[in-house]
Amino acid sequence: MTCKGCDIKDTAAAASENIDALIAEQLELEIDLALPEVVARRIAICEGCPLRINHTCSKCGCFYKFRANLAHKDCPVGNWLE
């Protein structure tokens, strides 16, 4: 059994554009954002990670593109070591 959030994330309605729009909307509320070059590096690492399932990190449950933008967050398995 998956959590309600995971059920929503896995539906066909959760298209990339919708996910990106949700992430952008939430990031507008954040104040501690990572530098663009850090975000790009983190996202590239996540996109090659076997723990990524579609838009989600299966280790922490976050949308990986959202987590990658937050300066105070780390990869839950240590792949973003600076």
C-alpha positions as CSV (number, residue, x, y, z in Angstrom):
1,M,0.0,0.0,0.0
2,T,1.4,3.4,-0.9
3,C,0.7,6.7,0.8
4,K,-1.8,9.2,-0.7
5,G,1.0,11.4,-1.9
6,C,2.7,8.6,-3.7
7,D,-0.6,7.6,-5.4
8,I,-0.9,11.2,-6.7
9,K,2.7,11.3,-7.9
10,D,2.3,8.0,-9.8
11,T,-0.9,8.9,-11.7
12,A,-0.8,9.8,-15.4
13,A,-2.2,13.2,-14.5
14,A,1.0,14.1,-12.8
15,A,2.7,15.1,-16.1
16,S,6.1,16.7,-16.1
17,E,4.6,20.2,-16.8
18,N,2.3,19.9,-13.8
19,I,5.2,18.7,-11.5
20,D,7.4,21.5,-12.7
21,A,4.6,24.1,-12.1
22,L,4.0,22.7,-8.6
23,I,7.7,22.9,-7.8
24,A,8.1,26.4,-9.2
25,E,5.1,27.6,-7.2
26,Q,6.5,26.1,-3.9
27,L,10.0,27.5,-4.6
28,E,8.5,31.0,-4.7
29,L,7.8,30.5,-0.9
30,E,11.4,29.4,-0.1
31,I,14.1,31.8,1.0
32,D,17.2,29.6,1.2
33,L,17.7,28.5,-2.3
34,A,20.9,27.0,-3.8
35,L,22.9,28.7,-6.5
36,P,21.8,27.8,-10.1
37,E,25.0,25.9,-10.8
38,V,24.6,23.8,-7.6
39,V,21.0,23.0,-8.6
40,A,22.0,22.0,-12.1
41,R,24.7,19.7,-10.7
42,R,22.4,18.1,-8.1
43,I,19.6,17.5,-10.7
44,A,22.1,15.9,-13.1
45,I,23.2,13.5,-10.2
46,C,19.6,12.7,-9.4
47,E,18.7,12.0,-13.0
48,G,21.3,9.3,-13.1
49,C,20.4,7.8,-9.7
50,P,18.8,4.3,-9.5
51,L,16.7,5.5,-6.5
52,R,14.9,8.0,-8.7
53,I,11.4,7.0,-9.7
54,N,9.9,9.4,-12.2
55,H,10.0,12.8,-10.4
56,T,10.5,11.4,-7.0
57,C,13.5,10.2,-4.8
58,S,12.4,6.8,-3.5
59,K,14.7,7.2,-0.5
60,C,13.2,10.4,1.0
61,G,10.0,10.8,-1.0
62,C,10.7,14.3,-2.2
63,F,10.4,15.6,-5.7
64,Y,14.1,15.6,-6.5
65,K,14.0,18.9,-8.5
66,F,12.4,20.6,-5.5
67,R,14.9,19.2,-3.0
68,A,17.8,20.1,-5.3
69,N,16.9,23.8,-5.1
70,L,17.0,24.0,-1.3
71,A,20.4,25.1,-0.1
72,H,20.0,23.5,3.3
73,K,19.1,20.0,2.0
74,D,21.4,17.1,1.3
75,C,21.0,14.0,-0.8
76,P,19.6,11.3,1.6
77,V,22.3,8.8,0.4
78,G,25.1,11.3,0.1
79,N,25.4,11.7,-3.6
80,W,25.6,15.6,-3.5
81,L,28.8,15.8,-1.5
82,E,30.1,19.3,-2.2
